[in-house]
Every structure is written in C-alpha cells, then in structure tokens.
Amino acid sequence: MINCALLKNSSLIRVKTKSLGNSAKVAVTREIAENIIGPMRADQSPDDRGKQIESALARLKATKKLIVCTELDRINSQLAEFKETLLETFCNPSFIDDGLYSVKQSAIPELVRKFAGFSYKLSTVLIPDFQAVYSEQLELGRKIWGAEFDRKSFPEVERLPECFGISYNLVQFDIPEGLPPEIREAEERKLRASYQEAQSCITGALWAEFQKFLGHVTDRLSVKDGEKPKVFRDTLFADLTQFIGAFNNLNTFDDAALGALVNQAKALLKSVGDDGNGSAPERMRKYEILRLQTAEKFTEIKAAVDKGIAELPGRKFDFSE
C-alpha cells in the first residue's frame, strides 16, 4: 500500500444516487398538450388558448416527463439536495478522478449517520408518500400520453423502494500484485505522485474558497471615497458562515495556518453578532462605523489569506475545476 499523507488523514469516497426513470422520447402532440393543461377556460379567447397550448408544447419539448408528480419531484429534489449538502459539508474534490472525493477519516462516523438519517426519511416518508399516489399518477400519465405511454416501463408499486436510494463507497487505490518489480516500482512512484499532487490541490482549493467568500464580504462592506455604500442582502455572511462551519471536516491535512485565519473570521462574525437571521447585516446598514470597522477587519484577514495563497507551492485550484 502506498504510504502517503492522503491515505493517513482521509479516505476516498464515491457517492451515488438512484431514482426512478421518468422521461422518454415521445411525440408531444397538440392533443397531448391539451390533455396536460386541461379544458379551455370560459374566460379564454381562442387566441389566448392557442398561446397557452404553444407555451405548453415548448415546455414539454424540454422536459418530456411521463408522469408529473409532486411526490416524485420531492424525492428527486431532496436526493440532490442531500448529496450536494453532504459533499459541501464533509468532502473535498479528490483531484484524482471525477466523482471521487476526499473525506477526513475523523468525519466518517458523522457522515455515515447522515446517510442513515436520510435513508430512514426516504424509506419511511418520501417513498410511502409517492406510493400512495403512484397508481393514480400512472393512470393520469396514460391519459395524457396515450399510446406513447408504456406502463411496462414502470415498476409495480411494491417495488418502488428498490428504485430510490443514495449510497457511498470508500475507495483505496493500490498497485496490482504480481507485476515485474521494475513496473511495480514505476507505478508506485506515479501513484504516490498523484496522491501528493491531490493533497496540494485540496489544500489550495480550501484557501481559494475562503479567499472567495472573504472577497465577497469585503467587497460588499467596503466603501471607497466618493462612493455610496453598496447594497447587500441579509444573507451577506451565509457562504462564509457555511464554510467556517464545515471547515474542521474539510481541513483534511490539518492546515494550521489556514485554520488560524478561519478562526479569526469566526471570532469576527461572532463579535458582530451574526446569528444567521440577517440581524448583523441589518445593523451594518444602520451603523456606518460598525460597517467600516467590520470591513477593515475582514480586509486584514483577506490580505493574510492572499499572502498565504501566494506562498503555496504549485498552481492554484478552486472547487469549480
């Protein structure tokens, strides 16, 4: 096994979601559009009705959902939201392979509890809600799409729990046994180098994310000579607060320098009374001196972050790559 910091401090994880297929290539006819939008209203003119049908046709060409079901949409949206939140809170891109993330080993027990909690909600609330309206929705789909609707492509209601889920796999890379010594040695060097590069990229990405959120806050709060104060929302600190809250999980390699700066930002947010409900931004709109003092302190933290990034080895990465 390759002995490197990435494997000592973190594991590699893949997260997959599974859902019921609900789209197909179908001929969206005018009759189908009329079935979906329902009968013509008494207060509609023929021209308005025609525009309504044309609008429906345009939308259906983009979606082509076989069944239009709030309960199914809720499952899919919550699956996507849970996965996104999970990755943002616990995981860094691995910079080794797309869809492969790095998770700090000390955070894995909590991550597993989150999976279990959502799986319980999925099996006891979300899927049963869908099962309760499933037969009705299939019948409605048949009426809407007619011959284009293939009932056989949908499972029986009792099999729906098998069609949804979110799962994870912890992954480790290694070199196959039995290779000639010279090939194995060369492959071990390449694998070790890829892990070391990933470590550098993950650390650099954390610095870049912190810099981005600080940049947004300082830009909104700062007032240049001759300019009016910039408008900002009650969610001014939302991204920065979320990053700080997840930082201990994301700081895979225990970067002490970055950790100290994050703690400074955390203390500053606490000092201005940010509680996540918009009260601190409101006070900064009301009290100019508080706004300017807060902007100055965040600017100092950002300058230290800028300096830290400049001193990082190699090219800089961000989480959007």
C-alpha positions in Angstrom: 0.0 0.0 0.0 1.3 3.5 -0.8 2.2 5.3 2.3 1.3 9.0 1.9 -0.4 11.7 3.9 -3.7 11.5 1.9 -4.3 7.9 2.9 -3.3 8.6 6.5 -5.6 11.5 7.0 -8.5 10.8 4.7 -10.4 8.2 2.7 -11.6 8.5 -0.9 -15.3 8.2 -1.4 -17.8 8.0 -4.2 -21.5 8.9 -3.7 -24.2 7.7 -6.0 -27.9 8.4 -6.1 -30.6 6.2 -7.7 -34.1 7.2 -8.8 -37.0 6.1 -10.9 -36.6 6.9 -14.6 -39.3 9.3 -15.6 -38.6 10.5 -19.1 -38.7 9.2 -22.6 -38.6 10.3 -26.2 -42.2 10.9 -27.0 -44.1 12.7 -29.7 -45.5 15.8 -28.0 -48.7 16.5 -30.0 -51.2 19.3 -29.6 -53.7 16.8 -28.2 -51.2 15.7 -25.5 -50.6 19.4 -24.6 -54.3 20.0 -24.3 -54.6 16.9 -22.0 -51.9 18.3 -19.8 -53.2 21.8 -19.4 -56.8 20.8 -19.1 -60.0 22.1 -20.7 -60.3 25.7 -22.1 -61.4 28.2 -19.5 -64.6 30.1 -20.0 -62.8 33.4 -19.9 -60.2 32.5 -22.5 -60.3 33.7 -26.1 -59.2 31.3 -28.9 -56.0 33.3 -29.3 -55.2 33.0 -25.6 -55.9 29.3 -25.8 -53.6 28.9 -28.7 -50.8 30.7 -27.0 -51.3 28.6 -23.9 -51.0 25.4 -25.9 -47.9 26.7 -27.8 -46.3 27.5 -24.5 -47.1 24.1 -23.1 -45.6 22.4 -26.2 -42.4 24.4 -25.8 -42.1 23.4 -22.2 -42.8 19.7 -22.9 -40.2 19.5 -25.6 -37.7 20.4 -22.9 -38.9 18.1 -20.1 -40.9 15.2 -21.6 -41.8 13.9 -18.2 -44.0 10.8 -18.4 -45.7 11.5 -15.1 -46.0 14.9 -13.5 -45.9 14.1 -9.8 -45.2 16.4 -6.8 -44.2 13.4 -4.6 -41.7 12.1 -7.2 -40.3 15.5 -7.7 -39.9 15.9 -3.9 -37.9 12.6 -3.7 -35.6 13.7 -6.6 -35.0 17.2 -5.3 -34.3 16.0 -1.7 -31.9 13.4 -3.0 -30.0 16.0 -5.0 -30.0 18.5 -2.1 -28.8 15.9 0.4 -26.0 14.8 -1.8 -24.9 18.4 -2.5 -25.1 19.4 1.2 -23.2 16.2 2.2 -20.4 16.9 -0.3 -20.1 20.6 0.7 -20.0 19.8 4.4 -17.8 16.7 4.5 -15.9 16.3 1.3 -13.3 17.9 -0.9 -12.8 17.1 -4.6 -10.0 14.5 -4.7 -8.4 15.9 -7.9 -7.7 12.3 -8.7 -10.8 11.3 -10.6 -14.2 12.9 -11.4 -16.8 11.9 -8.9 -14.2 10.8 -6.4 -14.0 12.9 -3.2 -11.6 13.1 -0.2 -13.2 12.8 3.3 -11.4 13.3 6.5 -11.4 10.0 8.4 -12.5 11.5 11.7 -15.6 12.8 9.9 -16.6 9.5 8.5 -18.8 8.4 11.5 -20.8 11.5 11.4 -21.1 11.2 7.6 -22.4 7.6 8.0 -25.0 8.9 10.5 -26.2 11.5 8.0 -26.6 8.8 5.4 -28.6 6.6 7.8 -30.8 9.5 8.8 -31.7 10.4 5.2 -32.2 6.8 4.2 -34.6 6.4 7.0 -36.5 9.5 5.9 -36.5 8.2 2.3 -37.9 4.8 3.3 -40.5 6.0 5.9 -41.8 9.2 4.5 -40.8 10.2 0.9 -41.3 6.8 -0.8 -44.5 5.9 1.0 -45.9 9.4 0.0 -45.1 8.5 -3.6 -46.5 5.0 -3.3 -49.8 6.5 -2.1 -50.4 8.4 -5.3 -48.5 6.1 -7.7 -51.4 4.3 -9.3 -53.3 7.5 -9.8 -50.3 9.1 -11.4 -49.8 6.2 -13.8 -53.4 6.4 -14.9 -53.0 10.1 -15.5 -49.9 9.5 -17.5 -51.7 7.0 -19.6 -54.5 9.5 -20.3 -52.0 12.3 -21.2 -49.7 10.3 -23.4 -52.0 7.7 -24.8 -50.1 5.1 -26.9 -46.8 6.8 -26.2 -47.1 5.8 -22.5 -45.5 2.4 -21.8 -46.9 1.1 -18.5 -44.5 -1.8 -18.6 -41.5 0.6 -18.2 -42.7 1.4 -14.7 -42.3 -1.0 -11.7 -45.1 -2.3 -9.6 -45.9 -0.2 -6.6 -44.4 -2.6 -4.1 -41.0 -2.4 -5.9 -40.7 1.4 -5.7 -38.4 1.3 -2.6 -35.8 -0.6 -4.7 -35.8 2.3 -7.3 -34.5 5.0 -4.9 -31.5 5.5 -2.8 -28.2 7.1 -2.1 -25.1 5.1 -1.3 -21.4 5.6 -0.8 -18.2 3.5 -1.3 -14.9 4.1 0.4 -12.2 3.6 -2.1 -8.4 2.9 -1.9 -6.1 2.7 -4.8 -3.2 0.2 -4.9 -0.9 -1.4 -7.4 -1.8 -4.9 -8.6 0.2 -7.7 -7.2 2.4 -9.9 -9.4 3.8 -7.2 -11.6 7.5 -7.3 -12.6 9.5 -5.3 -9.9 10.6 -2.6 -12.3 7.0 -2.0 -13.5 5.6 -2.1 -9.9 8.2 0.4 -8.8 7.4 2.8 -11.6 3.6 2.6 -10.9 4.1 3.2 -7.2 6.1 6.3 -8.0 3.3 7.6 -10.2 0.6 6.7 -7.7 2.5 8.4 -4.9 3.0 11.5 -7.0 -0.8 11.7 -7.8 -1.7 11.5 -4.1 0.9 14.2 -3.2 -0.5 16.4 -6.0 -4.0 15.8 -4.8 -3.0 16.8 -1.3 -1.6 20.1 -2.6 -4.7 20.7 -4.7 -7.1 20.1 -1.9 -5.2 22.4 0.4 -5.0 25.1 -2.3 -8.7 24.8 -3.0 -9.6 25.4 0.6 -7.5 28.5 0.6 -9.2 29.7 -2.6 -12.7 29.0 -1.3 -12.0 31.0 1.8 -10.5 33.8 -0.2 -13.6 33.9 -2.5 -16.0 34.2 0.4 -13.9 36.9 2.2 -13.7 38.8 -1.1 -17.5 38.9 -1.4 -17.9 40.1 2.1 -15.2 42.8 1.9 -16.4 44.0 -1.5 -20.0 44.5 -0.1 -18.9 46.2 3.1 -16.1 48.4 1.9 -16.9 52.0 0.9 -14.4 53.9 -1.3 -14.1 57.6 -1.2 -16.7 59.4 -3.1 -18.9 56.2 -3.5 -22.2 55.3 -1.9 -22.3 52.2 0.3 -23.1 49.1 -1.7 -26.4 47.3 -1.2 -26.2 43.8 0.3 -28.7 41.2 1.4 -29.4 39.7 4.8 -27.5 36.6 3.6 -24.3 38.6 3.2 -22.4 36.2 5.5 -24.2 33.0 4.5 -21.5 31.4 2.3 -18.7 32.4 4.7 -20.6 31.0 7.7 -21.3 27.7 6.0 -17.6 27.4 5.0 -16.5 28.1 8.6 -19.0 25.6 10.0 -17.7 22.8 7.7 -14.0 23.7 7.9 -13.0 21.2 10.5 -14.3 18.4 8.3 -12.8 19.8 5.1 -9.4 20.6 6.6 -8.2 17.1 5.7 -4.5 17.8 6.3 -4.9 20.0 9.4 -3.5 23.2 7.8 -2.7 25.2 10.9 -2.1 28.5 9.1 -5.4 28.4 7.3 -7.2 27.1 10.5 -5.9 30.2 12.4 -7.3 32.6 9.8 -10.6 30.8 9.7 -10.8 31.1 13.5 -10.2 34.8 13.2 -13.1 35.1 10.7 -15.3 33.0 13.0 -14.5 35.2 16.0 -15.2 38.3 14.0 -18.6 37.0 12.9 -19.4 36.3 16.5 -18.3 39.7 17.6 -20.7 41.4 15.2 -23.5 39.2 16.3 -24.1 37.2 13.1 -26.7 34.6 14.0 -27.8 33.6 10.5 -31.0 35.5 10.6 -29.8 38.7 8.9 -29.5 40.8 12.1 -25.8 41.6 11.7 -26.2 42.9 8.1 -29.2 45.0 9.2 -27.0 46.6 12.0 -24.3 47.3 9.4 -26.8 49.1 7.2 -27.9 51.2 10.2 -24.5 51.9 11.8 -21.8 53.1 9.4 -19.0 52.9 11.9 -19.7 49.2 12.5 -19.8 48.5 8.8 -16.4 50.2 8.2 -14.8 48.5 11.2 -16.0 45.1 10.1 -14.9 45.7 6.5 -11.4 46.7 7.8 -11.0 43.6 9.9 -12.2 41.3 7.1 -9.8 43.1 4.7 -6.9 42.3 7.1 -7.9 38.6 7.2 -8.2 38.5 3.4 -4.8 40.1 3.0 -3.3 37.4 5.1 -5.1 34.8 3.0 -3.9 36.4 -0.2 -0.3 36.2 1.1 -0.8 32.6 2.2 -2.1 31.6 -1.3 0.9 33.4 -2.9 3.2 31.2 -0.9 1.5 27.9 -1.7 3.6 25.6 -4.0 2.3 24.8 -7.5 -0.6 26.2 -9.4 -3.8 27.3 -7.5 -7.0 25.3 -7.7 -10.6 26.0 -6.9 -13.6 23.7 -6.3 -15.1 24.6 -9.7 -12.4 22.8 -11.6 
